[in-house]
Amino acid sequence: MPVLGATATDRAERPVAHPFVLSRPHGTVIAEGVSEHFDRASAAADALRTGQVAAIVGALPFAPDGPAALTAPNTLHHSPAHYDAPAADLPPITITGALPSEGEHVDRVETVLRLLRSDDNDLLKVVLARALALRADRPVTPHDLLVALTRNDPLHNGFLVDLTAAGGVWTGRHLVGSSPEVLVRRRGDRVTAHPLAGSAPRHCDPGIDRATADRLAGSAKNLAEHAHVIDAIRAALEPLCVDLDIPEQPTVTSTRQLWHLGTPIEGRLHDPGVTALDLALAVHPTPAICGTPTAAARDLILATEGDRGFYAGALGWCDAAGDGEWLVTIRCAVLDADGVGLTAYAGGGIVADSDPADELAETTVKFGTVLDALGVLR
Ligand SMILES: C=C(O[C@@H]1C=C(C(=O)O)C=C[C@H]1O)C(=O)O
């Protein structure tokens, strides 16, 4: 007998569809059922604070006026293991388009570089992104994508969010991915974050790989990209925390595809009434996915790329006690309601001494997290 869902082609035989799953190295959070939808984060945060709902899960958009996809689940399960479950093999998935083309992305980086290098504006960093349109040979489920993503990630990071709560075009769509970046986490009065910014590609030769990491740790350009993120997170958390501990220098961390500069941040909440969702709203969008100054960078990104939807937003959970964890929505894709169309996203921080060709290459490597996991031919 096949294990439930392992070889089934009939969707009805698959495990129950969850509106939200977050797999992390230290455990998994799974939401079951939906008792309320919220397309405004402030309404969800109020409902949680006033005890009207017992938990909130879902995703925040990149743009402040975009709809959120947040729900109050019927139950929120915590398990100490990362996520794994029987899943169907994925069909062939191919790239059908680049949004925009690689050439246009390079042109956009060059335009931003001219602004960053000119004297008459105060922009210091802008994160530009591009997308790839993908198509599966037959419909896939968000669950099967999530299992492929968590199995391919050395730390088993993976997420799945039903975006229906955002309404309109998001109805029936799902966000899936494997983010390495913790926006903010709250447990009791303890607040932690692990921002990443500054990147270099991994190499299959261990010597070259190590040398790349060492070069990244000493790269003035990457340290500058990183410092913008730290400054913004410090400014957001300082009013909310006591004993905020931010190491002077970042350390090098890795995913299967990339080295990143990362800084482990820790603090204690002044007011235990501030929930993990409140904290996520206070720090989002960081210059890891937006830029510096925030508003000017965001306006430029929206004018250049158009609406990013949920890419470069945040996704996570928060319970009645206010505890929770929110990740930065990167290394991700949106699955269309038909189960066939997917859009994958990748971006990178641009500062005055960035190189356009390197920036394009960085996004290509970042796409690898989703494309490798889903076996997309390139
Ligand atoms: C924007 C992305 O990643 C972010 C940008 C990084 C950078 O510019 O070096 C590094 C990690 C992430 O904070 C992405 O993966 O799409």
The ligand as an SDF file (V2000), in Angstrom:
LIG
                    3D

 16 16  0  0  0  0  0  0  0  0999 V2000
   16.4180   40.3350   -1.5930 C   0  0  0  0  0  0  0  0  0  0  0  0
   16.8600   39.0890   -1.3700 C   0  0  0  0  0  0  0  0  0  0  0  0
   17.7430   38.7680   -0.3860 O   0  0  0  0  0  0  0  0  0  0  0  0
   18.1720   39.7440    0.5550 C   0  0  0  0  0  0  0  0  0  0  0  0
   19.2790   40.5580    0.0240 C   0  0  0  0  0  0  0  0  0  0  0  0
   20.5960   40.2120    0.2720 C   0  0  0  0  0  0  0  0  0  0  0  0
   21.7220   40.9940   -0.3800 C   0  0  0  0  0  0  0  0  0  0  0  0
   21.4430   41.9720   -1.0870 O   0  0  0  0  0  0  0  0  0  0  0  0
   22.8880   40.6220   -0.2070 O   0  0  0  0  0  0  0  0  0  0  0  0
   20.9020   39.1500    1.1450 C   0  0  0  0  0  0  0  0  0  0  0  0
   19.9340   38.5130    1.8260 C   0  0  0  0  0  0  0  0  0  0  0  0
   18.5370   39.0050    1.8130 C   0  0  0  0  0  0  0  0  0  0  0  0
   18.3320   39.8840    2.8680 O   0  0  0  0  0  0  0  0  0  0  0  0
   16.3550   37.9330   -2.1560 C   0  0  0  0  0  0  0  0  0  0  0  0
   16.7750   36.8010   -1.8810 O   0  0  0  0  0  0  0  0  0  0  0  0
   15.5020   38.1360   -3.0430 O   0  0  0  0  0  0  0  0  0  0  0  0
  1  2  2  0
  2  3  1  0
  2 14  1  0
  3  4  1  0
  4  5  1  0
  4 12  1  0
  5  6  2  0
  6  7  1  0
  6 10  1  0
  7  8  2  0
  7  9  1  0
 10 11  2  0
 11 12  1  0
 12 13  1  0
 14 15  2  0
 14 16  1  0
M  END
$$$$
